[in-house]
Amino acid sequence: MAKKMSSKNGSIGQKQTFTITAPGALSVQLMGDFTHWQKNPISMEKGAQGVWRTTVELAPGTHHYRFFVDGEWHDDPECTLRVPNPYGGENMIRQVKASATA
C-alpha cells in the first residue's frame, strides 16, 4: 500500500495512491495542502472502468485534499475523515504515519 521514500532533503515520505471513479470525466486533478491547492495541481491518469489514479509522496502528518473533476470540486467517496472548509464544503483528510524505521 504505502511505501517509504527518502526525499532530497533526507526526510522520509510515504507513497500514497489516490483514486476516484469518474468514467465520463475529461480531466481530473488532485489538489490539497501538499500542492498548495490550485497552485500546483496533480493531473491524474484515467484507467480501466473510468478510475482515475495518481501516486504521490507525502510527508508524515495530516494532509487535506479534494479532487477537481472537469472544473468542479468533488469529494473522495472512499474517504471517511473529513473537515469543513471555508467554502461550505468539506476537505478530505489523509493521515500519513511516520515510519518506524529510518
C-alpha positions as CSV (number, residue, x, y, z in Angstrom):
1,M,0.0,0.0,0.0
2,A,2.2,2.9,1.2
3,K,5.9,2.7,0.6
4,K,8.7,4.6,2.3
5,M,10.7,7.1,0.2
6,S,13.6,9.3,1.1
7,S,13.2,12.8,-0.3
8,K,16.1,15.1,-1.4
9,N,16.2,16.8,2.0
10,G,16.5,13.4,3.8
11,S,13.0,13.3,5.3
12,I,11.1,10.1,4.9
13,G,7.9,10.3,2.9
14,Q,5.3,7.7,2.0
15,K,3.9,6.9,-1.4
16,Q,0.1,7.5,-1.3
17,T,-2.2,6.4,-4.1
18,F,-5.4,8.5,-4.7
19,T,-8.2,7.2,-6.9
20,I,-11.7,8.4,-8.0
21,T,-14.2,6.8,-10.3
22,A,-15.3,9.3,-12.9
23,P,-15.9,7.5,-16.2
24,G,-17.3,10.5,-18.1
25,A,-14.7,12.9,-16.9
26,L,-12.2,14.5,-19.4
27,S,-9.9,15.9,-16.7
28,V,-9.2,15.0,-13.0
29,Q,-6.7,16.7,-10.8
30,L,-5.7,16.1,-7.2
31,M,-5.3,19.2,-5.1
32,G,-4.5,19.7,-1.5
33,D,-2.3,21.5,1.1
34,F,0.6,19.4,-0.3
35,T,0.1,21.0,-3.8
36,H,-0.7,24.5,-2.4
37,W,-4.2,23.7,-3.7
38,Q,-4.6,25.2,-7.2
39,K,-1.1,26.5,-7.5
40,N,0.4,23.0,-8.3
41,P,-2.4,20.6,-9.1
42,I,-1.5,17.0,-9.9
43,S,-3.1,15.6,-13.1
44,M,-4.5,12.1,-12.6
45,E,-4.5,9.3,-15.3
46,K,-7.6,7.6,-16.4
47,G,-7.6,3.8,-16.3
48,A,-10.0,0.9,-16.7
49,Q,-13.7,1.5,-15.9
50,G,-13.1,5.2,-15.6
51,V,-10.9,5.0,-12.5
52,W,-8.5,8.0,-12.3
53,R,-5.3,7.4,-10.3
54,T,-2.1,9.0,-9.1
55,T,0.6,8.2,-6.6
56,V,2.4,11.0,-4.7
57,E,5.0,11.1,-1.9
58,L,3.6,12.7,1.2
59,A,5.5,13.5,4.4
60,P,4.2,12.1,7.7
61,G,1.3,14.1,9.1
62,T,-2.2,15.2,8.2
63,H,-3.0,16.3,4.7
64,H,-6.2,17.9,3.3
65,Y,-7.2,17.3,-0.3
66,R,-10.0,17.2,-2.8
67,F,-10.5,16.2,-6.4
68,F,-11.1,18.7,-9.2
69,V,-13.1,17.0,-11.9
70,D,-13.8,18.9,-15.2
71,G,-13.6,22.2,-13.3
72,E,-15.7,21.3,-10.3
73,W,-14.7,20.2,-6.8
74,H,-15.5,16.6,-5.8
75,D,-15.3,14.7,-2.6
76,D,-13.5,11.4,-2.3
77,P,-16.3,8.9,-1.7
78,E,-13.9,6.4,-0.2
79,C,-12.6,8.9,2.4
80,T,-14.3,8.9,5.8
81,L,-12.1,11.5,7.5
82,R,-13.4,15.0,6.6
83,V,-13.3,18.5,7.9
84,P,-15.4,21.6,6.9
85,N,-13.6,24.0,4.7
86,P,-14.3,27.8,4.4
87,Y,-16.2,27.4,1.2
88,G,-19.1,25.4,2.6
89,G,-17.8,22.0,1.6
90,E,-15.5,19.5,3.1
91,N,-11.8,18.7,2.7
92,M,-10.8,15.1,2.8
93,I,-8.1,14.0,5.2
94,R,-5.2,11.6,4.5
95,Q,-3.2,10.6,7.6
96,V,0.4,9.6,6.8
97,K,2.1,7.8,9.7
98,A,5.8,8.3,10.4
99,S,7.9,5.2,9.5
100,A,9.1,3.1,12.5
101,T,12.4,2.6,10.7
102,A,14.5,5.3,9.1
